[in-house]
Amino acid sequence: MILSGGQQAGKPGYPWLVFLHGFSGDCREWQRVGEGLSDYPRLYLDLPGHGGSRNLGVTGFDEMSTLLTRTLLSYNILKFWLIGYSLGGRIAMFHACQQPKGLLGVIVEGGHPGLQDADARNARLASDRRWAGRFRTEPLDKVFADWYQQPLFASLTKAQREALITLRSQNNGATLAMMLEATSLAVQPDLRAALSARDFSFDYLYGERDEKFAALAAEVNAVRHAIPDAGHNAHRENPDAVIASLAQILRYRIKDTL
């Protein structure tokens, strides 16, 4: 069992960039950004329950991490960076903390390092179960119309919100629900301590209008990068700025390794 995805070639000797999308996205989510980093070979993955991996399921973060390792080996990827947004960022951080062979660095956009108290976990679990129930039983366009009204997405314009609702409504509600529960923030460990003890490069991107994740970025031991004119979904709202930031990070981090 391996994850579905698409790949693009780069220059010989350059490390792979492995892109992980957010909840309800797919392997196309990062391609606009990846095309601006054409020196690097790139792999865009569909997470379980999404896109070409819609028929795959995982029970939690440990199984997700094992599946990611198996997938990278199937592509013969031996030196790589993980780049993840939101859910993809949380998976990237968890996987990095398992100390996988070949990992050079992690770049996270708007990914939560983990909840720190039982009340917050219980509240998140109840919320995610409610959403999962709706994804299983209601038309997806109706569910996503409410999903994108959450405060996290307040910076989206009406047109951006409607475009995302149309795009995300092509998913399978049952498999989305399964992945939402399996990788809920309620069951994710708090990764702050493990990330502080890391031996890999760690950079964190957040939209300048994303106050929640600007504050969370300050809680992790990472180099922080604010993306101008963007909220939570910075790589969609200002892809050129994200490309420029990633290019600078990678150029600086790998200059002595090529």
Secondary structure, 3 states (H helix, E strand, C coil): CCCCEEEECCCCCCCEEEEECCCCCCCCCCHHHHCCCCCCCEEEECCCCCHHHCCCCCCCHHHHHHHHHHHHHHCCCCCEEEEEECHHHHHHHHHHHCCCCCEEEEEEECCCCCCCCHHHHHHHHHHHHHHHHHHHHCCHHHHHHHHCCCHHHCCCCHHHHHHHHHHHCCCCHHHHHHHHHHCCCCCCCCCHHHHHCCCCEEEEEEECCCHHHHHHHCCCCCEEEEECCCCCCHHHHCHHHHHHHHHHHHHHHHCCCC
